[in-house]
Each structure stands twice: as structure tokens, then as C-alpha cells.
Amino acid sequence: MSDTDFPADLLELQRRWFTAEADWAADPTEDKRSAFVAVGGELHSHPYWAGAENRHKAAMKLKQAARPDIAQEPAA
């Protein structure tokens, strides 16, 4: 499995993680923290990671692919 072929649900989970992180930063309540932790748990336990050749490298590429402000920039 390639470290750059991400399933759509994994990309969506990463986007939800970014949103939960921003929500918690803007409103540091226990509810927002719990939501952030829950999404992080889903992201961490996604079945994709079982077949990733290099989990750290794949996670960095996933974050880049899922960030709207980064994903739209042309490659250097």
C-alpha cells in the first residue's frame, strides 16, 4: 500500500481533527477537548495504518493532503 493513497474517510477524519483542534483552541472547554480526543482516537485507529509502510511519513502526508490551505498550493 502506498503511503499517499488515502481513503476518503481517512482524509475526512483528518479534516475533522483539524476542525476539532481549532474548536478546542478557540473554546478550551472539557466538551471541546473530549471531541478533539475522540476524533484523534478514530484517526489513530483507522484500518489504513495497518498497511502503511512508514506510518510517520504517511501521517505527515495525510496532514498535508487534508489541509485546505496547503493542499491547494502547487508542488515546489
Distance bins in CASP14 RR format, pairs under 12 A and 6 or more apart:
PFRMAT RR
TARGET T0000
AUTHOR 0000-0000-0000
RMODE 2
METHOD distances of the structure
MODEL  1
1 7 0 0 0 0 0 1 0 0 0 0 0
1 10 0 0 0 0 0 1 0 0 0 0 0
1 47 0 0 0 0 0 1 0 0 0 0 0
1 48 1 0 0 1 0 0 0 0 0 0 0
1 49 0 0 0 0 0 1 0 0 0 0 0
1 50 0 0 0 0 1 0 0 0 0 0 0
1 51 1 0 1 0 0 0 0 0 0 0 0
1 52 1 0 0 1 0 0 0 0 0 0 0
1 53 1 0 0 1 0 0 0 0 0 0 0
1 54 0 0 0 0 0 1 0 0 0 0 0
1 55 0 0 0 0 0 1 0 0 0 0 0
1 58 0 0 0 0 1 0 0 0 0 0 0
2 48 0 0 0 0 0 1 0 0 0 0 0
2 51 0 0 0 0 0 1 0 0 0 0 0
2 52 0 0 0 0 1 0 0 0 0 0 0
2 53 1 0 0 1 0 0 0 0 0 0 0
2 54 0 0 0 0 0 1 0 0 0 0 0
2 57 0 0 0 0 0 1 0 0 0 0 0
2 58 0 0 0 0 1 0 0 0 0 0 0
2 61 0 0 0 0 1 0 0 0 0 0 0
2 62 0 0 0 0 0 1 0 0 0 0 0
3 10 0 0 0 0 0 1 0 0 0 0 0
3 48 0 0 0 0 1 0 0 0 0 0 0
3 49 0 0 0 0 0 1 0 0 0 0 0
3 51 0 0 0 0 1 0 0 0 0 0 0
3 52 1 0 1 0 0 0 0 0 0 0 0
3 53 1 0 1 0 0 0 0 0 0 0 0
3 54 1 0 1 0 0 0 0 0 0 0 0
3 55 0 0 0 0 1 0 0 0 0 0 0
3 56 0 0 0 0 1 0 0 0 0 0 0
3 57 1 0 1 0 0 0 0 0 0 0 0
3 58 1 1 0 0 0 0 0 0 0 0 0
3 59 0 0 0 0 1 0 0 0 0 0 0
3 60 0 0 0 0 1 0 0 0 0 0 0
3 61 1 0 0 1 0 0 0 0 0 0 0
3 62 0 0 0 0 1 0 0 0 0 0 0
3 64 0 0 0 0 0 1 0 0 0 0 0
3 65 0 0 0 0 0 1 0 0 0 0 0
4 10 0 0 0 0 0 1 0 0 0 0 0
4 11 0 0 0 0 0 1 0 0 0 0 0
4 48 0 0 0 0 0 1 0 0 0 0 0
4 52 0 0 0 0 0 1 0 0 0 0 0
4 53 0 0 0 0 0 1 0 0 0 0 0
4 54 0 0 0 0 0 1 0 0 0 0 0
4 57 0 0 0 0 1 0 0 0 0 0 0
4 58 1 0 0 1 0 0 0 0 0 0 0
4 59 0 0 0 0 0 1 0 0 0 0 0
4 60 0 0 0 0 0 1 0 0 0 0 0
4 61 1 0 1 0 0 0 0 0 0 0 0
4 62 0 0 0 0 1 0 0 0 0 0 0
4 64 0 0 0 0 1 0 0 0 0 0 0
4 65 1 0 0 1 0 0 0 0 0 0 0
5 11 0 0 0 0 0 1 0 0 0 0 0
5 48 0 0 0 0 1 0 0 0 0 0 0
5 51 0 0 0 0 0 1 0 0 0 0 0
5 52 0 0 0 0 0 1 0 0 0 0 0
5 53 0 0 0 0 0 1 0 0 0 0 0
5 58 0 0 0 0 1 0 0 0 0 0 0
5 61 0 0 0 0 0 1 0 0 0 0 0
5 62 0 0 0 0 0 1 0 0 0 0 0
5 65 0 0 0 0 0 1 0 0 0 0 0
6 12 0 0 0 0 1 0 0 0 0 0 0
6 13 0 0 0 0 1 0 0 0 0 0 0
6 14 0 0 0 0 1 0 0 0 0 0 0
6 15 0 0 0 0 0 1 0 0 0 0 0
6 43 0 0 0 0 0 1 0 0 0 0 0
6 46 0 0 0 0 1 0 0 0 0 0 0
6 48 1 0 0 1 0 0 0 0 0 0 0
6 49 0 0 0 0 0 1 0 0 0 0 0
6 52 0 0 0 0 1 0 0 0 0 0 0
6 58 0 0 0 0 1 0 0 0 0 0 0
6 59 0 0 0 0 0 1 0 0 0 0 0
6 61 1 0 0 1 0 0 0 0 0 0 0
6 62 1 0 1 0 0 0 0 0 0 0 0
6 63 0 0 0 0 0 1 0 0 0 0 0
6 64 0 0 0 0 0 1 0 0 0 0 0
6 65 1 0 0 1 0 0 0 0 0 0 0
6 66 0 0 0 0 1 0 0 0 0 0 0
6 71 0 0 0 0 0 1 0 0 0 0 0
7 13 0 0 0 0 1 0 0 0 0 0 0
7 14 0 0 0 0 0 1 0 0 0 0 0
7 46 0 0 0 0 1 0 0 0 0 0 0
7 47 0 0 0 0 1 0 0 0 0 0 0
7 48 1 0 1 0 0 0 0 0 0 0 0
7 49 0 0 0 0 0 1 0 0 0 0 0
7 51 0 0 0 0 0 1 0 0 0 0 0
7 52 0 0 0 0 0 1 0 0 0 0 0
7 58 0 0 0 0 0 1 0 0 0 0 0
7 62 0 0 0 0 0 1 0 0 0 0 0
7 65 0 0 0 0 0 1 0 0 0 0 0
7 66 0 0 0 0 0 1 0 0 0 0 0
8 14 0 0 0 0 0 1 0 0 0 0 0
8 15 0 0 0 0 0 1 0 0 0 0 0
8 46 0 0 0 0 0 1 0 0 0 0 0
8 48 0 0 0 0 0 1 0 0 0 0 0
8 65 0 0 0 0 0 1 0 0 0 0 0
8 66 0 0 0 0 0 1 0 0 0 0 0
9 15 0 0 0 0 0 1 0 0 0 0 0
9 16 0 0 0 0 0 1 0 0 0 0 0
9 42 0 0 0 0 1 0 0 0 0 0 0
9 43 0 0 0 0 0 1 0 0 0 0 0
9 46 1 0 0 1 0 0 0 0 0 0 0
9 47 0 0 0 0 1 0 0 0 0 0 0
9 48 0 0 0 0 1 0 0 0 0 0 0
9 62 0 0 0 0 0 1 0 0 0 0 0
9 66 0 0 0 0 0 1 0 0 0 0 0
10 16 0 0 0 0 0 1 0 0 0 0 0
10 17 0 0 0 0 0 1 0 0 0 0 0
10 40 0 0 0 0 0 1 0 0 0 0 0
10 42 0 0 0 0 1 0 0 0 0 0 0
10 43 1 0 0 1 0 0 0 0 0 0 0
10 44 0 0 0 0 0 1 0 0 0 0 0
10 45 0 0 0 0 0 1 0 0 0 0 0
10 46 1 0 1 0 0 0 0 0 0 0 0
10 47 0 0 0 0 1 0 0 0 0 0 0
10 48 1 0 1 0 0 0 0 0 0 0 0
10 49 0 0 0 0 1 0 0 0 0 0 0
10 51 0 0 0 0 0 1 0 0 0 0 0
10 52 0 0 0 0 0 1 0 0 0 0 0
10 58 0 0 0 0 1 0 0 0 0 0 0
10 59 0 0 0 0 0 1 0 0 0 0 0
10 61 0 0 0 0 0 1 0 0 0 0 0
10 62 1 0 0 1 0 0 0 0 0 0 0
10 63 0 0 0 0 0 1 0 0 0 0 0
10 65 0 0 0 0 1 0 0 0 0 0 0
10 66 0 0 0 0 1 0 0 0 0 0 0
11 17 0 0 0 0 0 1 0 0 0 0 0
11 18 0 0 0 0 0 1 0 0 0 0 0
11 43 0 0 0 0 0 1 0 0 0 0 0
11 46 0 0 0 0 0 1 0 0 0 0 0
11 48 0 0 0 0 0 1 0 0 0 0 0
11 61 0 0 0 0 0 1 0 0 0 0 0
11 62 1 0 0 1 0 0 0 0 0 0 0
11 63 0 0 0 0 0 1 0 0 0 0 0
11 64 0 0 0 0 0 1 0 0 0 0 0
11 65 1 0 0 1 0 0 0 0 0 0 0
11 66 1 0 1 0 0 0 0 0 0 0 0
11 67 0 0 0 0 0 1 0 0 0 0 0
11 68 0 0 0 0 0 1 0 0 0 0 0
11 71 0 0 0 0 1 0 0 0 0 0 0
12 18 0 0 0 0 0 1 0 0 0 0 0
12 19 0 0 0 0 0 1 0 0 0 0 0
12 39 0 0 0 0 0 1 0 0 0 0 0
12 42 0 0 0 0 0 1 0 0 0 0 0
12 43 0 0 0 0 0 1 0 0 0 0 0
12 46 0 0 0 0 0 1 0 0 0 0 0
12 62 0 0 0 0 0 1 0 0 0 0 0
12 65 0 0 0 0 0 1 0 0 0 0 0
12 66 0 0 0 0 1 0 0 0 0 0 0
13 19 0 0 0 0 0 1 0 0 0 0 0
13 20 0 0 0 0 0 1 0 0 0 0 0
13 38 0 0 0 0 0 1 0 0 0 0 0
13 39 1 0 0 1 0 0 0 0 0 0 0
13 40 1 0 0 1 0 0 0 0 0 0 0
13 41 0 0 0 0 1 0 0 0 0 0 0
13 42 1 0 1 0 0 0 0 0 0 0 0
13 43 1 0 1 0 0 0 0 0 0 0 0
13 44 0 0 0 0 1 0 0 0 0 0 0
13 45 0 0 0 0 1 0 0 0 0 0 0
13 46 1 0 0 1 0 0 0 0 0 0 0
13 47 0 0 0 0 0 1 0 0 0 0 0
13 48 0 0 0 0 1 0 0 0 0 0 0
13 49 0 0 0 0 0 1 0 0 0 0 0
13 59 0 0 0 0 0 1 0 0 0 0 0
13 62 0 0 0 0 1 0 0 0 0 0 0
13 63 0 0 0 0 0 1 0 0 0 0 0
13 66 0 0 0 0 1 0 0 0 0 0 0
14 20 0 0 0 0 0 1 0 0 0 0 0
14 21 0 0 0 0 0 1 0 0 0 0 0
14 39 0 0 0 0 1 0 0 0 0 0 0
14 40 0 0 0 0 1 0 0 0 0 0 0
14 42 0 0 0 0 0 1 0 0 0 0 0
14 43 1 0 0 1 0 0 0 0 0 0 0
14 44 0 0 0 0 0 1 0 0 0 0 0
14 46 0 0 0 0 1 0 0 0 0 0 0
14 48 0 0 0 0 0 1 0 0 0 0 0
14 58 0 0 0 0 0 1 0 0 0 0 0
14 59 0 0 0 0 1 0 0 0 0 0 0
14 60 0 0 0 0 0 1 0 0 0 0 0
14 61 0 0 0 0 0 1 0 0 0 0 0
14 62 1 0 1 0 0 0 0 0 0 0 0
14 63 1 0 0 1 0 0 0 0 0 0 0
14 64 0 0 0 0 1 0 0 0 0 0 0
14 65 1 0 0 1 0 0 0 0 0 0 0
14 66 1 1 0 0 0 0 0 0 0 0 0
14 67 0 0 0 0 1 0 0 0 0 0 0
14 68 0 0 0 0 0 1 0 0 0 0 0
14 70 0 0 0 0 0 1 0 0 0 0 0
14 71 0 0 0 0 0 1 0 0 0 0 0
15 21 0 0 0 0 0 1 0 0 0 0 0
15 22 0 0 0 0 0 1 0 0 0 0 0
15 39 0 0 0 0 1 0 0 0 0 0 0
15 43 0 0 0 0 0 1 0 0 0 0 0
15 62 0 0 0 0 0 1 0 0 0 0 0
15 63 0 0 0 0 0 1 0 0 0 0 0
15 65 0 0 0 0 1 0 0 0 0 0 0
15 66 1 0 1 0 0 0 0 0 0 0 0
15 67 0 0 0 0 1 0 0 0 0 0 0
15 68 1 0 0 1 0 0 0 0 0 0 0
15 69 0 0 0 0 0 1 0 0 0 0 0
15 70 0 0 0 0 0 1 0 0 0 0 0
15 71 0 0 0 0 1 0 0 0 0 0 0
16 22 0 0 0 0 0 1 0 0 0 0 0
16 23 0 0 0 0 0 1 0 0 0 0 0
16 35 0 0 0 0 1 0 0 0 0 0 0
16 36 0 0 0 0 1 0 0 0 0 0 0
16 38 0 0 0 0 1 0 0 0 0 0 0
16 39 1 0 1 0 0 0 0 0 0 0 0
16 40 0 0 0 0 1 0 0 0 0 0 0
16 41 0 0 0 0 0 1 0 0 0 0 0
16 42 0 0 0 0 1 0 0 0 0 0 0
16 43 1 0 0 1 0 0 0 0 0 0 0
16 46 0 0 0 0 0 1 0 0 0 0 0
16 66 0 0 0 0 1 0 0 0 0 0 0
17 23 0 0 0 0 0 1 0 0 0 0 0
17 24 0 0 0 0 0 1 0 0 0 0 0
17 35 0 0 0 0 0 1 0 0 0 0 0
17 36 1 0 0 1 0 0 0 0 0 0 0
17 37 0 0 0 0 0 1 0 0 0 0 0
17 38 0 0 0 0 1 0 0 0 0 0 0
17 39 1 0 1 0 0 0 0 0 0 0 0
17 40 1 0 1 0 0 0 0 0 0 0 0
17 41 0 0 0 0 1 0 0 0 0 0 0
17 42 0 0 0 0 1 0 0 0 0 0 0
17 43 1 0 1 0 0 0 0 0 0 0 0
17 44 0 0 0 0 1 0 0 0 0 0 0
17 46 0 0 0 0 0 1 0 0 0 0 0
17 59 0 0 0 0 0 1 0 0 0 0 0
17 62 0 0 0 0 1 0 0 0 0 0 0
17 63 0 0 0 0 1 0 0 0 0 0 0
17 66 0 0 0 0 1 0 0 0 0 0 0
17 67 0 0 0 0 0 1 0 0 0 0 0
18 24 0 0 0 0 0 1 0 0 0 0 0
18 25 0 0 0 0 0 1 0 0 0 0 0
18 36 0 0 0 0 0 1 0 0 0 0 0
18 39 0 0 0 0 1 0 0 0 0 0 0
18 40 0 0 0 0 0 1 0 0 0 0 0
18 43 0 0 0 0 0 1 0 0 0 0 0
18 62 0 0 0 0 0 1 0 0 0 0 0
18 63 0 0 0 0 1 0 0 0 0 0 0
18 64 0 0 0 0 0 1 0 0 0 0 0
18 65 0 0 0 0 0 1 0 0 0 0 0
18 66 1 0 0 1 0 0 0 0 0 0 0
18 67 1 0 0 1 0 0 0 0 0 0 0
18 68 0 0 0 0 1 0 0 0 0 0 0
18 69 0 0 0 0 1 0 0 0 0 0 0
18 70 0 0 0 0 0 1 0 0 0 0 0
18 71 0 0 0 0 0 1 0 0 0 0 0
19 25 0 0 0 0 0 1 0 0 0 0 0
19 26 0 0 0 0 0 1 0 0 0 0 0
19 32 0 0 0 0 0 1 0 0 0 0 0
19 35 0 0 0 0 1 0 0 0 0 0 0
19 36 0 0 0 0 1 0 0 0 0 0 0
19 39 0 0 0 0 1 0 0 0 0 0 0
19 40 0 0 0 0 0 1 0 0 0 0 0
19 66 0 0 0 0 0 1 0 0 0 0 0
19 67 0 0 0 0 0 1 0 0 0 0 0
19 68 0 0 0 0 0 1 0 0 0 0 0
20 26 0 0 0 0 0 1 0 0 0 0 0
20 27 0 0 0 0 0 1 0 0 0 0 0
20 31 0 0 0 0 0 1 0 0 0 0 0
20 32 1 0 0 1 0 0 0 0 0 0 0
20 33 0 0 0 0 1 0 0 0 0 0 0
20 34 0 0 0 0 1 0 0 0 0 0 0
20 35 1 0 1 0 0 0 0 0 0 0 0
20 36 1 0 1 0 0 0 0 0 0 0 0
20 37 0 0 0 0 1 0 0 0 0 0 0
20 38 1 0 0 1 0 0 0 0 0 0 0
20 39 1 0 1 0 0 0 0 0 0 0 0
20 40 1 0 0 1 0 0 0 0 0 0 0
20 41 0 0 0 0 0 1 0 0 0 0 0
20 42 0 0 0 0 0 1 0 0 0 0 0
20 43 0 0 0 0 1 0 0 0 0 0 0
21 27 0 0 0 0 0 1 0 0 0 0 0
21 28 0 0 0 0 0 1 0 0 0 0 0
21 32 0 0 0 0 1 0 0 0 0 0 0
21 33 0 0 0 0 0 1 0 0 0 0 0
21 35 0 0 0 0 1 0 0 0 0 0 0
21 36 1 0 1 0 0 0 0 0 0 0 0
21 37 0 0 0 0 0 1 0 0 0 0 0
21 39 0 0 0 0 1 0 0 0 0 0 0
21 40 0 0 0 0 1 0 0 0 0 0 0
21 43 0 0 0 0 0 1 0 0 0 0 0
21 63 0 0 0 0 0 1 0 0 0 0 0
21 66 0 0 0 0 0 1 0 0 0 0 0
21 67 0 0 0 0 0 1 0 0 0 0 0
22 28 0 0 0 0 0 1 0 0 0 0 0
22 32 0 0 0 0 1 0 0 0 0 0 0
22 35 0 0 0 0 0 1 0 0 0 0 0
22 36 0 0 0 0 1 0 0 0 0 0 0
22 39 0 0 0 0 0 1 0 0 0 0 0
22 67 0 0 0 0 0 1 0 0 0 0 0
22 68 0 0 0 0 0 1 0 0 0 0 0
22 69 0 0 0 0 0 1 0 0 0 0 0
23 29 0 0 0 0 1 0 0 0 0 0 0
23 31 0 0 0 0 1 0 0 0 0 0 0
23 32 1 0 1 0 0 0 0 0 0 0 0
23 33 0 0 0 0 1 0 0 0 0 0 0
23 34 0 0 0 0 0 1 0 0 0 0 0
23 35 1 0 0 1 0 0 0 0 0 0 0
23 36 1 0 0 1 0 0 0 0 0 0 0
23 39 0 0 0 0 0 1 0 0 0 0 0
24 30 0 0 0 0 1 0 0 0 0 0 0
24 31 0 0 0 0 1 0 0 0 0 0 0
24 32 1 0 1 0 0 0 0 0 0 0 0
24 33 1 0 1 0 0 0 0 0 0 0 0
24 34 0 0 0 0 1 0 0 0 0 0 0
24 35 1 0 0 1 0 0 0 0 0 0 0
24 36 1 0 1 0 0 0 0 0 0 0 0
24 37 0 0 0 0 1 0 0 0 0 0 0
24 38 0 0 0 0 0 1 0 0 0 0 0
24 39 0 0 0 0 0 1 0 0 0 0 0
24 40 0 0 0 0 0 1 0 0 0 0 0
25 32 0 0 0 0 1 0 0 0 0 0 0
25 33 0 0 0 0 0 1 0 0 0 0 0
25 36 0 0 0 0 1 0 0 0 0 0 0
26 32 0 0 0 0 1 0 0 0 0 0 0
26 36 0 0 0 0 0 1 0 0 0 0 0
27 33 0 0 0 0 1 0 0 0 0 0 0
27 35 0 0 0 0 0 1 0 0 0 0 0
27 36 0 0 0 0 0 1 0 0 0 0 0
28 34 0 0 0 0 0 1 0 0 0 0 0
28 35 0 0 0 0 0 1 0 0 0 0 0
28 36 0 0 0 0 0 1 0 0 0 0 0
29 35 0 0 0 0 1 0 0 0 0 0 0
29 36 0 0 0 0 0 1 0 0 0 0 0
30 36 0 0 0 0 0 1 0 0 0 0 0
30 37 0 0 0 0 0 1 0 0 0 0 0
31 37 0 0 0 0 0 1 0 0 0 0 0
31 38 0 0 0 0 0 1 0 0 0 0 0
32 38 0 0 0 0 0 1 0 0 0 0 0
32 39 0 0 0 0 0 1 0 0 0 0 0
33 39 0 0 0 0 0 1 0 0 0 0 0
33 40 0 0 0 0 0 1 0 0 0 0 0
34 40 0 0 0 0 0 1 0 0 0 0 0
34 41 0 0 0 0 0 1 0 0 0 0 0
35 41 0 0 0 0 0 1 0 0 0 0 0
35 42 0 0 0 0 0 1 0 0 0 0 0
36 42 0 0 0 0 0 1 0 0 0 0 0
36 43 0 0 0 0 0 1 0 0 0 0 0
37 43 0 0 0 0 0 1 0 0 0 0 0
37 44 0 0 0 0 0 1 0 0 0 0 0
38 44 0 0 0 0 0 1 0 0 0 0 0
38 45 0 0 0 0 0 1 0 0 0 0 0
39 45 0 0 0 0 0 1 0 0 0 0 0
39 46 0 0 0 0 0 1 0 0 0 0 0
40 46 0 0 0 0 1 0 0 0 0 0 0
40 59 0 0 0 0 0 1 0 0 0 0 0
41 49 0 0 0 0 0 1 0 0 0 0 0
42 48 0 0 0 0 0 1 0 0 0 0 0
42 49 0 0 0 0 0 1 0 0 0 0 0
43 49 0 0 0 0 1 0 0 0 0 0 0
43 55 0 0 0 0 0 1 0 0 0 0 0
43 59 0 0 0 0 1 0 0 0 0 0 0
43 62 0 0 0 0 1 0 0 0 0 0 0
43 63 0 0 0 0 0 1 0 0 0 0 0
43 66 0 0 0 0 0 1 0 0 0 0 0
44 50 0 0 0 0 0 1 0 0 0 0 0
44 55 0 0 0 0 0 1 0 0 0 0 0
44 59 0 0 0 0 1 0 0 0 0 0 0
44 62 0 0 0 0 0 1 0 0 0 0 0
46 52 0 0 0 0 1 0 0 0 0 0 0
46 55 0 0 0 0 0 1 0 0 0 0 0
46 58 0 0 0 0 0 1 0 0 0 0 0
46 59 0 0 0 0 0 1 0 0 0 0 0
46 62 0 0 0 0 1 0 0 0 0 0 0
48 55 0 0 0 0 1 0 0 0 0 0 0
48 58 1 0 0 1 0 0 0 0 0 0 0
48 59 0 0 0 0 0 1 0 0 0 0 0
48 61 0 0 0 0 0 1 0 0 0 0 0
48 62 0 0 0 0 1 0 0 0 0 0 0
49 55 1 0 1 0 0 0 0 0 0 0 0
49 56 0 0 0 0 0 1 0 0 0 0 0
49 57 0 0 0 0 0 1 0 0 0 0 0
49 58 1 0 0 1 0 0 0 0 0 0 0
49 59 0 0 0 0 1 0 0 0 0 0 0
49 62 0 0 0 0 1 0 0 0 0 0 0
50 58 0 0 0 0 0 1 0 0 0 0 0
51 58 0 0 0 0 1 0 0 0 0 0 0
52 58 1 0 1 0 0 0 0 0 0 0 0
52 59 0 0 0 0 1 0 0 0 0 0 0
52 60 0 0 0 0 0 1 0 0 0 0 0
52 61 0 0 0 0 1 0 0 0 0 0 0
52 62 0 0 0 0 1 0 0 0 0 0 0
53 61 0 0 0 0 0 1 0 0 0 0 0
54 60 0 0 0 0 1 0 0 0 0 0 0
54 61 0 0 0 0 1 0 0 0 0 0 0
54 62 0 0 0 0 0 1 0 0 0 0 0
55 61 0 0 0 0 0 1 0 0 0 0 0
55 62 0 0 0 0 0 1 0 0 0 0 0
56 62 0 0 0 0 0 1 0 0 0 0 0
56 63 0 0 0 0 0 1 0 0 0 0 0
57 63 0 0 0 0 0 1 0 0 0 0 0
57 64 0 0 0 0 0 1 0 0 0 0 0
58 64 0 0 0 0 0 1 0 0 0 0 0
58 65 0 0 0 0 0 1 0 0 0 0 0
59 65 0 0 0 0 0 1 0 0 0 0 0
59 66 0 0 0 0 0 1 0 0 0 0 0
60 66 0 0 0 0 0 1 0 0 0 0 0
60 67 0 0 0 0 0 1 0 0 0 0 0
60 70 0 0 0 0 0 1 0 0 0 0 0
61 67 0 0 0 0 0 1 0 0 0 0 0
61 70 0 0 0 0 0 1 0 0 0 0 0
61 71 0 0 0 0 0 1 0 0 0 0 0
62 70 0 0 0 0 0 1 0 0 0 0 0
62 71 0 0 0 0 0 1 0 0 0 0 0
63 69 0 0 0 0 0 1 0 0 0 0 0
63 70 0 0 0 0 1 0 0 0 0 0 0
63 71 0 0 0 0 1 0 0 0 0 0 0
64 70 1 0 1 0 0 0 0 0 0 0 0
64 71 1 0 0 1 0 0 0 0 0 0 0
64 72 0 0 0 0 0 1 0 0 0 0 0
64 73 0 0 0 0 1 0 0 0 0 0 0
64 75 0 0 0 0 0 1 0 0 0 0 0
65 71 1 0 1 0 0 0 0 0 0 0 0
65 72 0 0 0 0 0 1 0 0 0 0 0
65 73 0 0 0 0 0 1 0 0 0 0 0
65 75 0 0 0 0 0 1 0 0 0 0 0
66 72 0 0 0 0 0 1 0 0 0 0 0
67 73 0 0 0 0 1 0 0 0 0 0 0
70 76 0 0 0 0 0 1 0 0 0 0 0
END
